Amino acid sequence: MNPAASSTDPALISRRAALHRAAALLGFALSPSLVQGVLRAQPTAGGPRLPAAAERALAALAERILPRTDTPGAADVGVPAFIGRMFEGFLTPAERDRLTSGVAALDQACAARGGRAFADLNGAGQDDAIRGLAAAQNESEREFLRLVRELVIVGYFTSEQVGRKLLRYDPVPGRHDADIPLAETGGAAWNRP
Amino acid sequence: MSNAAAVTTRSTYDAIVVGSGISGGWAAKELCEKGLKVLLLERGRDVKHGDYPTAMLDAWDFAGRTRAPAAAAARQEKQGRTGYTTHPASAHWFVDDVDHPYEEKKRFDWMRGYHVGGRSLLWGRQSYRFSDLDFEANAKEGVAVDWPIRYEDVAPWYDHVERFAGISGQAEGLPQLPDGQFLPPMEMNVLEKHVKRSIATRLGGRVMTIGRAANLTQPHLGRGTCQYRNRCIRGCPYGAYFSSNASTLPAAAATGNLTLRPFSVAVEILHDAARGRASGVRVVDTQSLEVIDFRARVVFLCASAVASTALLMNSVSDRFPNGLGNDSGELGHNLMDHHFKVGASGTTDDFGDRYFRGARPNGIYIPRFRNVDAKSRRKDYLRGFGYQGSASRADWTRGIRELSLFGGEFKKALVSPGPWQFGIGSWGECLPYHDNRMTLDRSRRDKWGQPVVVFDCGWKENELAMRKDMQASAIEMLEAAGLKNIKGYDDVVNSAPGNCIHEMGTARMGRNPRTSVLNAWNQVHAVPNVFVTDGACMTSNGCVNPSLTYMALTARACDHAVGEMRKLNL
């Protein structure tokens, strides 16, 4: 990473600010070298960009898997952008390939049946296509779906909106109660620490 | 390695301690508190208590959320083999494999933290005493060599270190897992209590206890109570678990006797052949690249089992052509680790309306129950194993594998906790084998000009036979508890030696200088002012987590060293 560029990268600046805010809350100072070390571990860019066609298909898949209801859907909490970020900096080459070739095969299969790409099908058509992947004889189709589900579900449940609002957010519980009624959390799970 | 003309000699100390992790922190504290002027050498950067940059970050503060960046992960390929170490939440506590290379004749996972505090910042905090079942095993079975000490030699030192470190736990009165000086125990959740009752009732009184952990359940010596965040591996701003940074180093510094020197790689123990003593330690300053000799009356090696032994191997002279103190030829041999990643998990539909508050950074422990007496004797293997585990409710990740489920109802269900599940994994003893070893490759050097370590170590028949029972007994206990969907597992591939991060045994203690490197006080037989008190000293490896034993042996050796110095024997 180019250090000159990094100092003006807005994403980095905001992460640096978050780190220092966290430290200030606790009343201790962070050494600059440590903050640099941690931030350097978080790339702001990296590998190839997710192709636009794949981006469309994956956004549509995400919204069918976790749709907007009375609570936010995948798109509402930024899952499509998360998938793009993962593609660029966090997936292995094999996973990137699984994603792009899986989308291509899905679009091709949808086109063969109805002349349209997955993203252009109506909701019922998309649901049928997802069921088709889940029940596919071909292991690579199921592996593609599994990877998509991982990205969508992780992206959704580790988002700030879901972590703070839908799940029960308590970053410093301060105590351990080994047995409480589930009703005490309103039936929701704790946000993962 | 060094050009003699470039070496400068600096101040003289009473003691030099190499390494600032769990053992080195204890050595520094004990020696400083006994009035010695101590130089503490740490090869990595300084980390002050509180310098824990990720401690308050949430999942969404990390660009890759649960994943490590591909580029960073590539530089920590070996450090990442544990599966949890190289996430940006804790990656800065683990070394860069490119800058810190080693070689493997067979896979060996060498996990290292090069910074002040070392692995005391990232350890698992499980704290158990060895017993005479462990100290007597080699002698009784004719394996390797006898430990030169017994439980009664170490027991007061276990007391001593537990009182300071703060170990929460429950006394159980078991001879194979002696009780300690415990803070109040953490509590089991509903399913854990159910399993505990079931295996006690149905499996002849078998014991399950809450983990004995170096996590504080009440304020202790100025450190705070556990906040139940379960983010220990990031460093604890509350000082609620034992680390050098939060515990021993501040105590050592408070005496005014401590000089902490980060960025200082110890490259050689200097030997004065005429006196038969070490005269000091040669250091490379990693920032100035200066080579400096520091002098002291005693030297404590606490750099970790592998690094301390590598330093001895690298200290060659006419008197010790094969490494300092290596008259026996055992230096580097008898490398051990625990074998693990074998056990079982299961679920239940019960307790659906029960939950918990707080993320307890500790699990349950099932102490060893094999080969503890005549009745539990096994014909198929020696020694035994314990289990660690926990019950919880399945989280939203359960939705990933359910390929055919999606949509609004699916989303809603994932917001709620899933079924209760209980899992246990077993930690097994490995025998000390002469041919499980580390050596130095002098043809290949690291950035500081030091030869790289080569590992040649693997599990053998005894460990593999034990693993069968480790899995079968796990399944048996889960069945006794009436769980459903019971699945056994044995991931022997990823339980490569080193992966458990309990590597030990490369400079073993013994009664006979011809067959061991260290004596009963952790002194190098032929160089009595050099003490090795980290995992290198272990003569066998028991089945319990070893750090508490390193603490106790270190404190004991420090007491001996100071006594010998006062008698002018050192």
Interface residues (C-beta under 8 A of the other chain):
Chain A: A11 R15 A18 L19 A22 A23 L25 L26 F28 A29 L30 S31 S33 L34 V35 G37 V38 R40 A41 Q42 P43 T44 G46 G47 R64 I65 L66 P67 T69 T71 G73 F82 R85 M86 G89 F90 L91 T92 D127 I130 R131 L133 A134 A135 R142 L145 R146 R149 E150 I153 V154 G155 Y156 F157 T158 S159 E160 G163 L166 L167 D170 P171 V172 P173 G174 R175 H176 D177 A178 D179 I180 P181 L182 A183 E184 T185 G187 A188 A189 W190 N191 R192 P193
Chain B: R45 D46 V47 K48 G50 D51 P53 T54 A55 M56 L57 D58 A59 W60 D61 F62 A63 G64 R65 T66 R67 A68 P69 A70 A71 A72 P88 A91 H92 M186 E187 M188 N189 V190 C226 Q227 Y228 R229 N230 R231 P237 G352 D353 R354 Y355 F356 R357 G358 A359 R360 R393 D395 W396 T397 G399 I400 R401 L403 S404 F406 G407 G408 F410 K411 K412 L414 V415 S416 P417
